[in-house]
């Protein structure tokens, strides 16, 4: 089992981003930001042109990621 900054508490969030995403680097930038924070998961484009991400980390890591 993983431990992190919050006494081992892990959260998982499914996030959808709607709106204009410029260029093709949004998903890659999301991955790099998540790696820098120690967040795991995945990110993908949806058919409705939104972006969906499954994120897992401590509550603080996820708050930073979603800010």
TORPA-4810 file (N, C-alpha, C, O; in nm, 3 decimals):
<nodes>
NODE_1_0.084_-0.119_0.000_0.000_0.000_0.000_0.087_0.124_0.000_0.191_0.128_0.066_X
NODE_2_0.044_0.225_-0.075_0.121_0.348_-0.084_0.095_0.437_0.036_-0.015_0.438_0.092_X
NODE_3_0.197_0.512_0.075_0.178_0.616_0.175_0.216_0.748_0.111_0.292_0.752_0.015_X
NODE_4_0.162_0.855_0.165_0.191_0.987_0.110_0.192_1.090_0.220_0.206_1.057_0.338_X
NODE_5_0.176_1.216_0.183_0.188_1.328_0.276_0.076_1.335_0.377_0.085_1.414_0.471_X
NODE_6_-0.030_1.257_0.362_-0.147_1.272_0.449_-0.177_1.141_0.521_-0.289_1.091_0.515_X
NODE_7_-0.077_1.086_0.589_-0.092_0.962_0.666_-0.153_0.849_0.585_-0.235_0.773_0.637_X
NODE_8_-0.113_0.836_0.459_-0.158_0.725_0.378_-0.294_0.741_0.313_-0.338_0.651_0.242_X
NODE_9_-0.362_0.854_0.334_-0.493_0.873_0.273_-0.478_0.901_0.125_-0.407_0.993_0.085_X
NODE_10_-0.544_0.821_0.044_-0.547_0.843_-0.101_-0.690_0.870_-0.143_-0.785_0.811_-0.092_X
NODE_11_-0.702_0.961_-0.237_-0.831_0.990_-0.298_-0.820_0.965_-0.447_-0.712_0.975_-0.505_X
NODE_12_-0.932_0.933_-0.508_-0.939_0.919_-0.652_-1.049_1.012_-0.701_-1.160_1.014_-0.647_X
NODE_13_-1.018_1.088_-0.806_-1.117_1.180_-0.864_-1.124_1.158_-1.014_-1.023_1.138_-1.081_X
NODE_14_-1.245_1.162_-1.065_-1.267_1.163_-1.209_-1.303_1.307_-1.244_-1.404_1.359_-1.198_X
NODE_15_-1.221_1.369_-1.326_-1.235_1.512_-1.357_-1.265_1.526_-1.506_-1.202_1.460_-1.588_X
NODE_16_-1.361_1.614_-1.540_-1.389_1.647_-1.680_-1.365_1.795_-1.697_-1.413_1.877_-1.619_X
NODE_17_-1.290_1.829_-1.801_-1.259_1.968_-1.833_-1.332_2.003_-1.961_-1.313_1.939_-2.065_X
NODE_18_-1.417_2.105_-1.953_-1.494_2.150_-2.069_-1.443_2.288_-2.110_-1.392_2.364_-2.028_X
NODE_19_-1.458_2.318_-2.236_-1.419_2.449_-2.286_-1.316_2.436_-2.396_-1.288_2.326_-2.444_X
NODE_20_-1.263_2.547_-2.435_-1.166_2.548_-2.544_-1.030_2.504_-2.495_-0.971_2.567_-2.407_X
NODE_21_-0.981_2.395_-2.552_-0.846_2.346_-2.522_-0.762_2.378_-2.644_-0.785_2.325_-2.753_X
NODE_22_-0.664_2.464_-2.626_-0.584_2.510_-2.739_-0.471_2.413_-2.770_-0.399_2.369_-2.680_X
NODE_23_-0.457_2.380_-2.897_-0.347_2.296_-2.940_-0.361_2.152_-2.894_-0.466_2.112_-2.843_X
NODE_24_-0.256_2.075_-2.911_-0.259_1.934_-2.875_-0.176_1.903_-2.752_-0.160_1.786_-2.717_X
NODE_25_-0.124_2.005_-2.685_-0.035_1.982_-2.572_-0.103_1.979_-2.437_-0.035_1.965_-2.335_X
NODE_26_-0.235_1.992_-2.432_-0.303_1.999_-2.303_-0.286_1.871_-2.221_-0.254_1.876_-2.103_X
NODE_27_-0.307_1.757_-2.285_-0.293_1.630_-2.213_-0.150_1.608_-2.166_-0.128_1.564_-2.054_X
NODE_28_-0.055_1.639_-2.251_0.086_1.624_-2.213_0.122_1.716_-2.097_0.192_1.675_-2.005_X
NODE_29_0.074_1.839_-2.100_0.098_1.932_-1.990_0.034_1.882_-1.861_0.091_1.897_-1.753_X
NODE_30_-0.084_1.822_-1.873_-0.152_1.765_-1.757_-0.068_1.652_-1.697_-0.053_1.644_-1.575_X
NODE_31_-0.015_1.566_-1.782_0.068_1.455_-1.735_0.193_1.507_-1.663_0.227_1.459_-1.556_X
NODE_32_0.260_1.605_-1.722_0.382_1.658_-1.660_0.352_1.725_-1.525_0.428_1.711_-1.430_X
NODE_33_0.241_1.797_-1.519_0.203_1.862_-1.392_0.173_1.757_-1.286_0.216_1.770_-1.171_X
NODE_34_0.101_1.652_-1.324_0.068_1.544_-1.230_0.194_1.474_-1.182_0.208_1.447_-1.062_X
NODE_35_0.286_1.445_-1.272_0.411_1.380_-1.233_0.489_1.466_-1.134_0.546_1.414_-1.038_X
NODE_36_0.490_1.596_-1.156_0.559_1.687_-1.065_0.499_1.689_-0.926_0.570_1.712_-0.827_X
NODE_37_0.370_1.665_-0.917_0.300_1.664_-0.788_0.297_1.525_-0.724_0.259_1.512_-0.608_X
NODE_38_0.337_1.423_-0.799_0.329_1.286_-0.748_0.191_1.225_-0.761_0.159_1.129_-0.690_X
NODE_39_0.109_1.280_-0.850_-0.027_1.229_-0.874_-0.020_1.122_-0.982_0.053_1.137_-1.080_X
NODE_40_-0.095_1.015_-0.965_-0.101_0.909_-1.067_-0.238_0.909_-1.133_-0.332_0.971_-1.083_X
NODE_41_-0.248_0.838_-1.245_-0.376_0.827_-1.314_-0.358_0.830_-1.464_-0.255_0.789_-1.517_X
NODE_42_-0.461_0.879_-1.533_-0.458_0.889_-1.678_-0.540_1.009_-1.724_-0.618_1.065_-1.647_X
NODE_43_-0.520_1.048_-1.852_-0.593_1.159_-1.911_-0.623_1.123_-2.056_-0.540_1.063_-2.124_X
NODE_44_-0.743_1.162_-2.105_-0.781_1.130_-2.242_-0.880_1.234_-2.295_-0.948_1.303_-2.219_X
NODE_45_-0.887_1.241_-2.428_-0.987_1.324_-2.494_-1.118_1.246_-2.500_-1.118_1.124_-2.513_X
NODE_46_-1.229_1.318_-2.491_-1.363_1.258_-2.503_-1.422_1.295_-2.639_-1.378_1.391_-2.703_X
NODE_47_-1.520_1.218_-2.681_-1.585_1.244_-2.810_-1.655_1.380_-2.814_-1.670_1.439_-2.921_X
NODE_48_-1.698_1.430_-2.697_-1.767_1.559_-2.693_-1.670_1.676_-2.684_-1.711_1.788_-2.654_X
NODE_49_-1.540_1.651_-2.710_-1.432_1.750_-2.711_-1.390_1.796_-2.573_-1.311_1.890_-2.561_X
NODE_50_-1.441_1.732_-2.467_-1.390_1.762_-2.334_-1.269_1.672_-2.309_-1.238_1.584_-2.389_X
NODE_51_-1.202_1.696_-2.197_-1.088_1.615_-2.156_-1.125_1.551_-2.022_-1.179_1.619_-1.934_X
NODE_52_-1.096_1.424_-2.007_-1.129_1.350_-1.886_-0.998_1.300_-1.823_-0.909_1.253_-1.893_X
NODE_53_-0.990_1.310_-1.691_-0.871_1.261_-1.619_-0.914_1.185_-1.495_-1.002_1.230_-1.421_X
NODE_54_-0.851_1.072_-1.472_-0.866_0.997_-1.347_-0.739_1.024_-1.268_-0.629_0.991_-1.312_X
NODE_55_-0.755_1.083_-1.151_-0.642_1.126_-1.070_-0.644_1.057_-0.936_-0.750_1.038_-0.876_X
NODE_56_-0.526_1.018_-0.887_-0.516_0.957_-0.754_-0.395_1.015_-0.682_-0.285_1.023_-0.736_X
NODE_57_-0.419_1.055_-0.557_-0.314_1.111_-0.473_-0.373_1.153_-0.340_-0.489_1.123_-0.309_X
NODE_58_-0.293_1.223_-0.262_-0.343_1.274_-0.134_-0.442_1.387_-0.162_-0.442_1.442_-0.272_X
NODE_59_-0.526_1.421_-0.064_-0.617_1.533_-0.083_-0.546_1.663_-0.121_-0.598_1.740_-0.202_X
NODE_60_-0.428_1.687_-0.065_-0.353_1.808_-0.096_-0.300_1.804_-0.239_-0.304_1.904_-0.311_X
NODE_61_-0.250_1.688_-0.281_-0.200_1.675_-0.417_-0.312_1.698_-0.519_-0.292_1.766_-0.619_X
NODE_62_-0.428_1.642_-0.493_-0.539_1.657_-0.586_-0.591_1.800_-0.588_-0.631_1.851_-0.693_X
NODE_63_-0.591_1.865_-0.473_-0.631_2.006_-0.468_-0.535_2.091_-0.552_-0.578_2.179_-0.626_X
NODE_64_-0.405_2.064_-0.541_-0.306_2.137_-0.621_-0.324_2.108_-0.770_-0.313_2.198_-0.853_X
NODE_65_-0.352_1.983_-0.802_-0.369_1.944_-0.942_-0.490_2.011_-1.004_-0.485_2.055_-1.119_X
NODE_66_-0.597_2.019_-0.929_-0.723_2.073_-0.983_-0.732_2.225_-0.976_-0.823_2.285_-1.032_X
NODE_67_-0.637_2.288_-0.907_-0.642_2.436_-0.891_-0.622_2.510_-1.020_-0.623_2.633_-1.021_X
</nodes>
